[in-house]
Amino acid sequence: MVVEVTRLLLGVLIAVFHRPLANTIMQHERALDMFFRQRGFRFPAPPSDTTAQNLYFVIGIFICLFEAGKIWVTMSY
């Protein structure tokens, strides 16, 4: 039960802090993209900040819903 509650709180934290989390990860991804482009590798461009923010928000909400459902099913038996 402790693991499920911890995962639920992790999902809440991801959903609440999705903007700074996405911005930080996108900065690192752009730096990595430039590193590879300078060495001749061509990969697709990283997604925009807005896309990454929306993606992290959806991931956080999905984790919350999934873990809340698991807790609810576990407690109903």
N, CA, C and O atoms as a MOPAC input file, in Angstrom:
PM7 MOZYME 1SCF
protein

 N      0.82300 1    -1.19500 1     0.00000 1
 C      0.00000 1     0.00000 1     0.00000 1
 C      0.86600 1     1.25800 1     0.00000 1
 O      0.48900 1     2.27300 1    -0.58600 1
 N      2.01200 1     1.19300 1     0.64800 1
 C      2.90700 1     2.34600 1     0.69900 1
 C      3.43900 1     2.66300 1    -0.70000 1
 O      3.58600 1     3.83000 1    -1.06300 1
 N      3.72300 1     1.62500 1    -1.47800 1
 C      4.24300 1     1.82300 1    -2.83300 1
 C      3.20300 1     2.52100 1    -3.70200 1
 O      3.53600 1     3.42800 1    -4.46400 1
 N      1.94600 1     2.10100 1    -3.58900 1
 C      0.89100 1     2.71200 1    -4.40000 1
 C      0.67600 1     4.18000 1    -4.04300 1
 O      0.49400 1     5.01700 1    -4.92600 1
 N      0.69600 1     4.48600 1    -2.76100 1
 C      0.51800 1     5.88100 1    -2.32800 1
 C      1.70900 1     6.72200 1    -2.78700 1
 O      1.54000 1     7.87200 1    -3.19400 1
 N      2.91100 1     6.15000 1    -2.72100 1
 C      4.09500 1     6.86500 1    -3.19200 1
 C      3.99300 1     7.15300 1    -4.68500 1
 O      4.31900 1     8.25400 1    -5.13000 1
 N      3.54700 1     6.17800 1    -5.45300 1
 C      3.36900 1     6.39600 1    -6.89300 1
 C      2.29400 1     7.43500 1    -7.16700 1
 O      2.42900 1     8.25100 1    -8.07800 1
 N      1.23100 1     7.40500 1    -6.38100 1
 C      0.17200 1     8.40400 1    -6.52700 1
 C      0.72300 1     9.80300 1    -6.26600 1
 O      0.43600 1    10.73300 1    -7.02000 1
 N      1.50200 1     9.95700 1    -5.21800 1
 C      2.10500 1    11.25700 1    -4.91800 1
 C      3.10300 1    11.67700 1    -5.99200 1
 O      3.21400 1    12.86200 1    -6.30500 1
 N      3.82900 1    10.71800 1    -6.55700 1
 C      4.74200 1    11.02900 1    -7.65900 1
 C      3.97000 1    11.54900 1    -8.86700 1
 O      4.39800 1    12.50600 1    -9.51200 1
 N      2.83200 1    10.92200 1    -9.17500 1
 C      1.99100 1    11.40300 1   -10.26900 1
 C      1.46500 1    12.80200 1   -10.01800 1
 O      1.40900 1    13.62600 1   -10.93100 1
 N      1.07600 1    13.07200 1    -8.76900 1
 C      0.59800 1    14.41800 1    -8.41400 1
 C      1.72100 1    15.43200 1    -8.58200 1
 O      1.50400 1    16.51800 1    -9.12000 1
 N      2.93100 1    15.08000 1    -8.11900 1
 C      4.07000 1    16.00000 1    -8.25600 1
 C      4.39800 1    16.27000 1    -9.72100 1
 O      4.70600 1    17.40300 1   -10.09000 1
 N      4.33400 1    15.23700 1   -10.55500 1
 C      4.59900 1    15.43300 1   -11.98600 1
 C      3.54600 1    16.34300 1   -12.58900 1
 O      3.87400 1    17.23000 1   -13.37800 1
 N      2.27600 1    16.13800 1   -12.22900 1
 C      1.20100 1    16.96100 1   -12.78100 1
 C      1.29500 1    18.41200 1   -12.29600 1
 O      1.02700 1    19.34100 1   -13.05800 1
 N      1.67300 1    18.60100 1   -11.03600 1
 C      1.74400 1    19.95700 1   -10.49300 1
 C      2.94700 1    20.71200 1   -11.06300 1
 O      2.83400 1    21.88600 1   -11.41500 1
 N      4.08400 1    20.04500 1   -11.15400 1
 C      5.30800 1    20.70300 1   -11.60900 1
 C      5.66100 1    20.32700 1   -13.05200 1
 O      6.84100 1    20.22400 1   -13.38800 1
 N      4.65700 1    20.12100 1   -13.90500 1
 C      4.92700 1    19.68000 1   -15.27000 1
 C      5.65400 1    20.74100 1   -16.09800 1
 O      6.46000 1    20.38900 1   -16.95800 1
 N      5.39600 1    22.00900 1   -15.86600 1
 C      6.06500 1    23.05300 1   -16.66200 1
 C      7.55700 1    23.16700 1   -16.36400 1
 O      8.35700 1    23.09300 1   -17.29700 1
 N      7.96900 1    23.34300 1   -15.10700 1
 C      9.41900 1    23.42700 1   -14.87100 1
 C     10.14200 1    22.12400 1   -15.20300 1
 O     11.28300 1    22.14100 1   -15.66400 1
 N      9.46900 1    20.99200 1   -14.96700 1
 C     10.07000 1    19.70400 1   -15.29800 1
 C     10.29500 1    19.57800 1   -16.79800 1
 O     11.37300 1    19.17600 1   -17.23700 1
 N      9.28400 1    19.91900 1   -17.57900 1
 C      9.40500 1    19.83000 1   -19.03400 1
 C     10.43900 1    20.81800 1   -19.56500 1
 O     11.21200 1    20.47500 1   -20.46000 1
 N     10.46700 1    22.02700 1   -19.03700 1
 C     11.44000 1    23.02000 1   -19.51100 1
 C     12.86700 1    22.57000 1   -19.23000 1
 O     13.74600 1    22.72700 1   -20.07700 1
 N     13.10200 1    22.01200 1   -18.04600 1
 C     14.44700 1    21.53700 1   -17.70400 1
 C     14.87800 1    20.38600 1   -18.59900 1
 O     16.00100 1    20.36700 1   -19.10200 1
 N     13.98600 1    19.43400 1   -18.79500 1
 C     14.32400 1    18.29000 1   -19.63300 1
 C     14.52400 1    18.71600 1   -21.08000 1
 O     15.39300 1    18.17600 1   -21.76500 1
 N     13.73500 1    19.67400 1   -21.55700 1
 C     13.89100 1    20.13600 1   -22.93700 1
 C     15.20700 1    20.88700 1   -23.12700 1
 O     15.80300 1    20.80700 1   -24.20100 1
 N     15.67100 1    21.61300 1   -22.11300 1
 C     16.98400 1    22.26900 1   -22.21600 1
 C     18.07600 1    21.22800 1   -22.38900 1
 O     18.97400 1    21.39700 1   -23.21400 1
 N     18.00500 1    20.15700 1   -21.61900 1
 C     19.00200 1    19.08900 1   -21.74100 1
 C     18.88000 1    18.36500 1   -23.08200 1
 O     19.88500 1    17.97900 1   -23.68000 1
 N     17.65800 1    18.18600 1   -23.54400 1
 C     17.45800 1    17.51500 1   -24.81800 1
 C     17.99000 1    18.36100 1   -25.98300 1
 O     18.57400 1    17.82600 1   -26.92500 1
 N     17.78700 1    19.67400 1   -25.91400 1
 C     18.33200 1    20.53700 1   -26.97100 1
 C     19.85600 1    20.54400 1   -26.96000 1
 O     20.48300 1    20.56100 1   -28.01900 1
 N     20.45400 1    20.53000 1   -25.77500 1
 C     21.91800 1    20.46800 1   -25.68300 1
 C     22.42900 1    19.15600 1   -26.26400 1
 O     23.43700 1    19.14200 1   -26.97100 1
 N     21.74800 1    18.06100 1   -25.97300 1
 C     22.14000 1    16.76500 1   -26.52200 1
 C     21.93900 1    16.73300 1   -28.04000 1
 O     22.74600 1    16.15300 1   -28.76800 1
 N     20.87400 1    17.35000 1   -28.50200 1
 C     20.62100 1    17.43500 1   -29.94100 1
 C     21.73700 1    18.20700 1   -30.64600 1
 O     22.21100 1    17.78100 1   -31.69900 1
 N     22.15600 1    19.32800 1   -30.08000 1
 C     23.25400 1    20.10600 1   -30.67300 1
 C     24.56600 1    19.32700 1   -30.64700 1
 O     25.35600 1    19.41300 1   -31.58800 1
 N     24.80300 1    18.57300 1   -29.58200 1
 C     26.00600 1    17.74600 1   -29.47200 1
 C     26.08300 1    16.76000 1   -30.63800 1
 O     27.12700 1    16.61900 1   -31.27500 1
 N     24.96000 1    16.07600 1   -30.91000 1
 C     24.95800 1    15.09500 1   -31.99000 1
 C     24.97500 1    15.76100 1   -33.36200 1
 O     25.59800 1    15.24100 1   -34.28700 1
 N     24.30500 1    16.89900 1   -33.51100 1
 C     24.29900 1    17.58300 1   -34.81000 1
 C     25.68800 1    18.10200 1   -35.17500 1
 O     26.04900 1    18.11500 1   -36.35200 1
 N     26.46900 1    18.52900 1   -34.19000 1
 C     27.82700 1    18.98500 1   -34.46000 1
 C     28.72000 1    17.84200 1   -34.92900 1
 O     29.73000 1    18.07000 1   -35.59500 1
 N     28.35400 1    16.63300 1   -34.58500 1
 C     29.13800 1    15.47300 1   -34.98000 1
 C     28.57300 1    14.77000 1   -36.21400 1
 O     29.04100 1    13.68900 1   -36.57300 1
 N     27.59100 1    15.35800 1   -36.85500 1
 C     27.09600 1    14.85900 1   -38.12300 1
 C     25.87700 1    13.96100 1   -38.04900 1
 O     25.40900 1    13.49100 1   -39.08600 1
 N     25.35100 1    13.70700 1   -36.87400 1
 C     24.15100 1    12.88300 1   -36.75400 1
 C     22.92700 1    13.76400 1   -36.90000 1
 O     22.86800 1    14.85800 1   -36.33900 1
 N     21.95700 1    13.28900 1   -37.65000 1
 C     20.72200 1    14.04400 1   -37.85400 1
 C     19.55600 1    13.26400 1   -37.26100 1
 O     19.20800 1    12.18400 1   -37.73700 1
 N     18.97000 1    13.81700 1   -36.23800 1
 C     17.79000 1    13.25000 1   -35.60700 1
 C     16.63700 1    14.22200 1   -35.78700 1
 O     16.86400 1    15.39400 1   -36.08600 1
 N     15.39800 1    13.75600 1   -35.60900 1
 C     14.27600 1    14.69200 1   -35.66900 1
 C     14.41800 1    15.77100 1   -34.59400 1
 O     14.99800 1    15.53700 1   -33.53400 1
 N     13.89000 1    16.92500 1   -34.88000 1
 C     13.98200 1    18.04700 1   -33.93000 1
 C     13.20800 1    17.71500 1   -32.65400 1
 O     12.17700 1    17.04400 1   -32.70400 1
 N     13.70700 1    18.18200 1   -31.52200 1
 C     12.96300 1    17.94800 1   -30.26900 1
 C     11.61700 1    18.65600 1   -30.30700 1
 O     11.45700 1    19.65200 1   -31.01300 1
 N     10.64900 1    18.14700 1   -29.55100 1
 C      9.34100 1    18.80800 1   -29.53800 1
 C      9.42200 1    20.18800 1   -28.88600 1
 O     10.38500 1    20.50500 1   -28.18800 1
 N      8.41100 1    20.98800 1   -29.12400 1
 C      8.37900 1    22.32900 1   -28.53800 1
 C      8.14000 1    22.23000 1   -27.03200 1
 O      7.75400 1    21.18100 1   -26.51700 1
 N      8.37500 1    23.34400 1   -26.33900 1
 C      8.16100 1    23.37400 1   -24.89300 1
 C      6.69800 1    23.10400 1   -24.54500 1
 O      6.40900 1    22.40000 1   -23.57800 1
 N      5.79200 1    23.65100 1   -25.31600 1
 C      4.36300 1    23.45600 1   -25.04600 1
 C      3.97100 1    21.99000 1   -25.19400 1
 O      3.21100 1    21.46300 1   -24.38200 1
 N      4.48200 1    21.34200 1   -26.21700 1
 C      4.19400 1    19.92300 1   -26.41700 1
 C      4.74300 1    19.09600 1   -25.26700 1
 O      4.06300 1    18.20000 1   -24.76800 1
 N      5.95600 1    19.38500 1   -24.84700 1
 C      6.56500 1    18.64700 1   -23.73900 1
 C      5.79600 1    18.88900 1   -22.43800 1
 O      5.60800 1    17.96100 1   -21.65100 1
 N      5.35300 1    20.12200 1   -22.20700 1
 C      4.58600 1    20.42300 1   -21.00200 1
 C      3.27400 1    19.65300 1   -20.98800 1
 O      2.89000 1    19.08500 1   -19.96500 1
 N      2.59000 1    19.63600 1   -22.12000 1
 C      1.33500 1    18.89100 1   -22.20600 1
 C      1.56300 1    17.39700 1   -22.00700 1
 O      0.76300 1    16.72200 1   -21.36000 1
 N      2.64500 1    16.89100 1   -22.56100 1
 C      2.96100 1    15.47700 1   -22.43300 1
 C      3.23100 1    15.10600 1   -20.97900 1
 O      2.73000 1    14.08600 1   -20.50400 1
 N      4.00200 1    15.90200 1   -20.27300 1
 C      4.29100 1    15.61100 1   -18.87100 1
 C      3.04800 1    15.74300 1   -17.99700 1
 O      2.88900 1    14.99500 1   -17.03200 1
 N      2.17000 1    16.68200 1   -18.32400 1
 C      0.92000 1    16.80800 1   -17.57400 1
 C      0.06500 1    15.55800 1   -17.76200 1
 O     -0.48100 1    15.02700 1   -16.79400 1
 N     -0.05300 1    15.09300 1   -18.98500 1
 C     -0.84900 1    13.89500 1   -19.26800 1
 C     -0.24300 1    12.67500 1   -18.57900 1
 O     -0.97300 1    11.84300 1   -18.04200 1
 N      1.07900 1    12.56300 1   -18.58900 1
 C      1.73600 1    11.44600 1   -17.91200 1
 C      1.44900 1    11.49100 1   -16.41400 1
 O      1.14400 1    10.45900 1   -15.81500 1
 N      1.54100 1    12.66400 1   -15.80300 1
 C      1.26500 1    12.79500 1   -14.37600 1
 C     -0.16400 1    12.43800 1   -14.02900 1
 O     -0.40400 1    11.73600 1   -13.04700 1
 N     -1.11800 1    12.90800 1   -14.81800 1
 C     -2.52500 1    12.60400 1   -14.56800 1
 C     -2.79500 1    11.12500 1   -14.77600 1
 O     -3.55800 1    10.53000 1   -14.01400 1
 N     -2.18900 1    10.51500 1   -15.79100 1
 C     -2.36800 1     9.08700 1   -16.03500 1
 C     -1.85500 1     8.27100 1   -14.84900 1
 O     -2.51300 1     7.32300 1   -14.42000 1
 N     -0.69000 1     8.62900 1   -14.32000 1
 C     -0.14300 1     7.92100 1   -13.15900 1
 C     -1.09000 1     8.06000 1   -11.97200 1
 O     -1.34100 1     7.08800 1   -11.26000 1
 N     -1.61700 1     9.27000 1   -11.75500 1
 C     -2.55600 1     9.49000 1   -10.64500 1
 C     -3.80600 1     8.62400 1   -10.79100 1
 O     -4.21600 1     7.96000 1    -9.83900 1
 N     -4.40100 1     8.63100 1   -11.96300 1
 C     -5.62500 1     7.86400 1   -12.17800 1
 C     -5.38200 1     6.36000 1   -12.05800 1
 O     -6.18800 1     5.63500 1   -11.47500 1
 N     -4.27500 1     5.90800 1   -12.60800 1
 C     -3.95700 1     4.48100 1   -12.56500 1
 C     -3.73400 1     4.02200 1   -11.12600 1
 O     -4.27100 1     2.99600 1   -10.71000 1
 N     -2.95500 1     4.77100 1   -10.37600 1
 C     -2.66900 1     4.38200 1    -8.99200 1
 C     -3.89600 1     4.54700 1    -8.10000 1
 O     -4.11200 1     3.73300 1    -7.20100 1
 N     -4.69200 1     5.57000 1    -8.32600 1
 C     -5.93300 1     5.72300 1    -7.54600 1
 C     -6.87200 1     4.55500 1    -7.82000 1
 O     -7.53000 1     4.05300 1    -6.90900 1
 N     -6.93200 1     4.13100 1    -9.06500 1
 C     -7.73600 1     2.95500 1    -9.40500 1
 C     -7.21200 1     1.69100 1    -8.74800 1
 O     -7.99100 1     0.86800 1    -8.26500 1
 N     -5.89600 1     1.53500 1    -8.72800 1
 C     -5.30900 1     0.37000 1    -8.06200 1
 C     -5.60500 1     0.37100 1    -6.56900 1
 O     -5.92700 1    -0.67000 1    -5.99500 1
 N     -5.49700 1     1.53000 1    -5.94200 1
 C     -5.78500 1     1.63400 1    -4.50900 1
 C     -7.25600 1     1.33800 1    -4.24600 1
 O     -7.58600 1     0.63800 1    -3.28900 1
 N     -8.13600 1     1.86400 1    -5.08300 1
 C     -9.56300 1     1.65600 1    -4.90900 1
 C     -9.93400 1     0.18200 1    -5.05800 1
 O    -10.71800 1    -0.34300 1    -4.26700 1
 N     -9.37400 1    -0.48700 1    -6.06900 1
 C     -9.65700 1    -1.90400 1    -6.28100 1
 C     -9.09300 1    -2.73500 1    -5.12200 1
 O     -9.73800 1    -3.68100 1    -4.66800 1
 N     -7.91100 1    -2.39100 1    -4.64900 1
 C     -7.30200 1    -3.13000 1    -3.54700 1
 C     -8.11000 1    -2.98100 1    -2.26900 1
 O     -8.26400 1    -3.94300 1    -1.51600 1
 N     -8.62500 1    -1.78900 1    -2.01800 1
 C     -9.37400 1    -1.55700 1    -0.78000 1
 C    -10.78600 1    -2.10900 1    -0.84700 1
 O    -11.39900 1    -2.33600 1     0.19700 1
 N    -11.32600 1    -2.33300 1    -2.04400 1
 C    -12.69000 1    -2.83200 1    -2.15900 1
 C    -12.77200 1    -4.33800 1    -1.93600 1
 O    -13.86500 1    -4.87300 1    -1.75200 1
 N    -11.63000 1    -5.03300 1    -1.95000 1
 C    -11.65700 1    -6.48600 1    -1.69400 1
 C    -11.41000 1    -6.70800 1    -0.27400 1
 O    -11.38600 1    -7.85400 1     0.17600 1

